[in-house]
Amino acid sequence: MTDTPAKPRGRRPGRADTRGSICRAALSLFSTLGYDKVSLRAIARAADVDPALIHHYFASKSDLFAETVLDLPLDADRLVAEVLAGPRDRIGPAAVAAFLAAYDGPDGGRERFTAMLRSAVADDIPQRPLSEFMSKEVFGAIAEQLGRSDFKLRGQLAVSLVLGMALSRYVLRLPALTSADDTVLIESLGRAMQELLVEDW
């Protein structure tokens, strides 16, 4: 009579499609709960993997969100650092320029963003992860690093500015916005963005 090997307990440390399982679990949770309410531990539980494996594949929650929901190589930390590296009196225009560059980026960025905006008009669930991600990891982070105690409010106001423009330009296709040069948008919206992120109220 031979001994039967004991069945290992707990989650396996890895398997062939671990990364894919993490991405699918993250997409499902981000889409249903939003960005803020999803933790890396919750994603690990949903994917049935060790939480350490998420850090093996992704540097942060924002990186995981960018790849699974936006499906874009969007490095929020790098974007924030680049905006803050410029002159303080040009942070607003730089933030708008960074948004437009991400929207019109390579690998079909505009199509993915526009698809998410169209979905948000018909269903409020996909809207929350996108707006929460941008307000917390991009615009809110800029305001926070500038020392603004109300950075959460400033970040959400900034998101309302750029997403309102994107919706009007790429989904509603308002003629003047559609034909406007990016430099015009950067300068005009940049003044409002400067007020939202930088200036004293």
C-alpha positions as CSV (number, residue, x, y, z in Angstrom):
1,M,0.0,0.0,0.0
2,T,1.5,3.3,-1.1
3,D,1.1,6.6,0.7
4,T,-1.0,9.2,-1.0
5,P,0.8,12.5,-1.2
6,A,-0.9,15.1,1.0
7,K,-2.8,17.7,-0.9
8,P,-1.2,21.1,-0.5
9,R,-3.3,23.6,1.4
10,G,-3.8,27.2,0.5
11,R,-3.3,29.0,-2.8
12,R,-0.7,27.9,-5.2
13,P,2.1,30.4,-5.5
14,G,1.7,30.6,-9.3
15,R,0.3,28.9,-12.4
16,A,0.5,29.2,-16.1
17,D,-1.9,32.1,-16.5
18,T,-1.4,33.9,-13.2
19,R,-1.0,37.3,-14.8
20,G,-4.1,36.8,-16.9
21,S,-6.1,35.7,-13.8
22,I,-5.0,38.8,-12.0
23,C,-5.9,41.1,-14.9
24,R,-9.4,39.5,-15.3
25,A,-10.1,39.8,-11.6
26,A,-8.9,43.4,-11.5
27,L,-11.0,44.4,-14.5
28,S,-14.1,42.8,-12.9
29,L,-13.6,44.5,-9.5
30,F,-12.6,47.9,-10.9
31,S,-15.7,47.9,-13.2
32,T,-18.1,47.0,-10.5
33,L,-16.7,48.7,-7.4
34,G,-14.7,51.6,-8.8
35,Y,-11.1,52.4,-8.3
36,D,-11.0,53.6,-4.6
37,K,-12.8,50.6,-3.1
38,V,-10.7,47.9,-4.7
39,S,-7.6,46.8,-2.9
40,L,-4.7,44.6,-4.1
41,R,-5.7,42.0,-1.5
42,A,-9.2,41.9,-2.9
43,I,-7.9,41.4,-6.4
44,A,-5.6,38.6,-5.1
45,R,-8.5,36.9,-3.4
46,A,-10.7,37.1,-6.6
47,A,-7.8,35.8,-8.7
48,D,-7.0,33.1,-6.1
49,V,-3.3,34.0,-6.0
50,D,-0.9,35.1,-3.3
51,P,-1.0,38.9,-3.0
52,A,2.8,39.0,-3.4
53,L,2.3,37.8,-7.0
54,I,0.5,41.0,-7.9
55,H,3.6,43.0,-7.0
56,H,5.7,40.6,-9.1
57,Y,3.7,41.6,-12.2
58,F,2.6,45.2,-11.4
59,A,4.4,48.0,-9.7
60,S,1.2,49.4,-8.1
61,K,-2.6,49.5,-8.2
62,S,-2.5,52.4,-10.6
63,D,-0.3,50.4,-13.0
64,L,-2.7,47.4,-12.8
65,F,-5.6,49.7,-13.4
66,A,-4.0,51.3,-16.4
67,E,-3.3,48.0,-18.1
68,T,-6.6,46.2,-17.3
69,V,-9.1,49.0,-17.6
70,L,-7.5,51.6,-19.7
71,D,-5.3,49.1,-21.4
72,L,-2.7,51.8,-21.9
73,P,0.9,52.1,-20.8
74,L,0.0,55.0,-18.6
75,D,2.5,55.6,-15.9
76,A,0.7,58.0,-13.5
77,D,3.8,58.6,-11.3
78,R,5.9,59.6,-14.3
79,L,3.2,61.8,-15.7
80,V,2.8,63.6,-12.4
81,A,6.6,64.1,-12.1
82,E,6.8,65.5,-15.6
83,V,4.0,68.0,-14.9
84,L,5.6,69.1,-11.6
85,A,9.1,69.4,-13.2
86,G,8.1,72.5,-15.2
87,P,7.6,76.0,-14.0
88,R,5.0,76.4,-11.3
89,D,3.0,79.0,-13.3
90,R,2.7,76.5,-16.2
91,I,1.5,73.5,-14.2
92,G,-2.1,73.9,-15.4
93,P,-1.3,73.9,-19.2
94,A,1.2,71.1,-18.6
95,A,-1.4,69.0,-16.9
96,V,-3.9,69.5,-19.8
97,A,-1.1,68.8,-22.4
98,A,-0.3,65.6,-20.5
99,F,-3.9,64.5,-20.6
100,L,-4.2,65.2,-24.3
101,A,-1.0,63.3,-25.0
102,A,-2.3,60.3,-23.1
103,Y,-5.6,60.4,-24.9
104,D,-4.0,60.7,-28.3
105,G,-1.2,58.3,-27.4
106,P,0.0,55.3,-29.4
107,D,-1.7,51.9,-29.6
108,G,-5.2,53.2,-30.0
109,G,-5.3,55.3,-26.9
110,R,-8.0,57.7,-28.3
111,E,-10.3,54.7,-29.2
112,R,-10.0,53.2,-25.7
113,F,-10.7,56.4,-23.9
114,T,-13.5,57.3,-26.2
115,A,-15.1,53.9,-25.8
116,M,-15.0,54.3,-22.0
117,L,-16.6,57.8,-22.3
118,R,-19.4,56.4,-24.5
119,S,-20.0,53.6,-22.0
120,A,-20.0,56.1,-19.1
121,V,-22.8,58.1,-20.8
122,A,-25.1,55.0,-20.9
123,D,-24.0,53.3,-17.7
124,D,-22.5,55.0,-14.6
125,I,-20.4,52.0,-13.5
126,P,-17.5,52.3,-16.0
127,Q,-17.4,56.0,-15.3
128,R,-16.3,55.7,-11.7
129,P,-13.0,53.8,-12.1
130,L,-11.8,56.2,-14.8
131,S,-12.6,59.3,-13.0
132,E,-11.4,58.0,-9.6
133,F,-8.1,56.9,-11.1
134,M,-7.5,60.2,-12.7
135,S,-8.6,62.3,-9.8
136,K,-6.6,60.3,-7.2
137,E,-3.5,59.2,-9.1
138,V,-3.0,62.1,-11.5
139,F,-4.7,65.4,-10.8
140,G,-5.2,64.9,-7.0
141,A,-1.6,63.8,-6.7
142,I,-0.4,66.9,-8.4
143,A,-2.4,69.1,-6.0
144,E,-1.3,67.1,-3.0
145,Q,2.4,67.4,-4.0
146,L,1.9,71.1,-4.3
147,G,0.8,71.1,-0.6
148,R,-2.9,71.6,-1.1
149,S,-4.9,70.2,1.8
150,D,-8.0,70.1,-0.3
151,F,-6.3,68.0,-3.0
152,K,-9.2,65.6,-3.3
153,L,-11.6,68.3,-4.3
154,R,-9.1,69.9,-6.6
155,G,-8.4,66.6,-8.3
156,Q,-12.1,65.9,-8.9
157,L,-12.7,69.4,-10.3
158,A,-9.7,68.9,-12.6
159,V,-11.1,65.6,-13.8
160,S,-14.5,67.2,-14.5
161,L,-12.7,69.8,-16.6
162,V,-10.8,67.4,-18.9
163,L,-13.4,64.7,-19.1
164,G,-16.0,67.3,-20.0
165,M,-13.8,68.5,-22.8
166,A,-13.1,65.0,-24.0
167,L,-16.8,64.0,-23.9
168,S,-17.7,67.2,-25.9
169,R,-14.8,66.8,-28.4
170,Y,-14.6,63.1,-29.0
171,V,-18.2,61.8,-28.3
172,L,-20.5,64.7,-28.9
173,R,-18.1,66.0,-31.5
174,L,-19.0,69.7,-31.0
175,P,-17.6,71.3,-34.2
176,A,-15.5,74.1,-32.7
177,L,-13.9,71.7,-30.2
178,T,-13.3,69.0,-32.8
179,S,-11.5,71.4,-35.1
180,A,-9.6,73.3,-32.4
181,D,-5.9,72.9,-32.3
182,D,-4.4,71.2,-29.2
183,T,-2.4,74.3,-28.4
184,V,-5.6,76.3,-28.1
185,L,-7.1,73.8,-25.8
186,I,-3.9,73.6,-23.7
187,E,-3.8,77.3,-23.2
188,S,-7.5,78.0,-22.7
189,L,-8.2,75.0,-20.4
190,G,-4.7,75.4,-18.9
191,R,-5.7,78.7,-17.3
192,A,-8.7,77.0,-15.6
193,M,-6.5,74.0,-14.6
194,Q,-3.9,76.3,-13.1
195,E,-6.6,77.8,-10.9
196,L,-7.9,74.4,-9.8
197,L,-4.6,72.7,-9.0
198,V,-2.2,75.6,-8.0
199,E,-3.7,78.8,-7.0
200,D,-5.0,79.9,-3.6
201,W,-8.8,80.1,-3.3
